[in-house]
Amino acid sequence: MKKFLMATAAAALTAGAASAADDTVKIGILLGFTGPLESLAPAMAGGAEVAIAEVSDSGKLLGGMTVEPVRADATCIDAGAATAAGERLVTSDGVAAIMGAMCSGATGAVLSNVALPNGIVMISPSATSPALSSAEDNGLFFRTAPSDARQGTIMTEVIMERGIQSVALTYTNNDYGKGLADSFQQAFEAAGGEVTLSTPHEDGKADYSAEVGALAAAGGDALVVAGYVDQGGSGVVQAALDTGAFDTFVFPDGMVGDALIENFGDAIDGSFGQNPGSDSEGAKIYEDMAEAAGVEGGSVYSKEAYDAAALILMAMQAAGSTDANEFKSRIMDVANAPGEKILPGELGKALDILAEGGEVDYVGATDVELIGPGEAAGVFREIEIENGEIVTVRYR
């Protein structure tokens, strides 16, 4: 069946090549350019745009279509603003798909209010809430970052391997924070650990001493901060350092970024954590490509953004169409075996194979493997703060 569909797509490409040659397809880049993770957004947008430029410059998409990225700000924390930005991308800018959104709450809002009603494919590089796994999506939603259900298990392993048996836990009070906190606590307690207190914190506050006081009173060998590095997460860490309540912190993905070191330097030496990442051949190739394009390819979720955009464009080629109803079913096909393995920098090659009715297995920058309802299997990078720098310990 798959080969029949490939052949059909190839025929459609041949028939439509002349009319498509001068056309442009727009891809929305919907990220939190302002808000609690704004320091990560430029490298993520840049990653997607590296893939878009690679495909557009090849001249091989659907007989020669140009691909144009269109940026929009989802803010991460304002569902109304995220929905409005998504609507503008679809109704005013005419995008055929959305690379995004960035944070889980914004992603869920855009999925239900924009993507579903308009039939638009979304691939998020960074929305990790487990709730998105069961969200109604009509086959339109995918993600290249693994769910926090898996991150909770990985974080448990990282903590326990360091001999820590009890932790206090604070999380940003939204879909991302609550989902990760629940997944982690379930995994940690199942493994025999103790969460002395799990409590939310609000972003945007000037003082987190009350929250830290409650966490300190509960005790624990470390403080898990499931927050945002550009917002309340850093506020909690600063309050803990100021009061001496904790000196060892555990940082999930929303806290792992250059801003963490800029904010605290060696004051958090010995702290540790994890974020999605890969040491694969594709990761190194992508980082070199990104550097050449002026993009910080090693930044958190930049690789996932490259892969998200690449999957959208390869699925269009496989389906012979920019219509989401046609290409949404091809995303799993191009992401997984069987087929010729495709690394960053080989998107033109993939387009040729697909145009001829062949099959590709997109490996990309993050060892892409999509499972279940468009979920990424995922690899995690364990990190530690040493001498005021983020150091990679290993990959899991």
Order of alpha helices (4+ residues) and beta strands (2+ residues): alpha-beta-alpha-beta-alpha-beta-alpha-beta-beta-alpha-beta-alpha-beta-alpha-beta-alpha-beta-alpha-beta-alpha-alpha-alpha-alpha-beta-alpha-beta-beta-beta-beta-beta
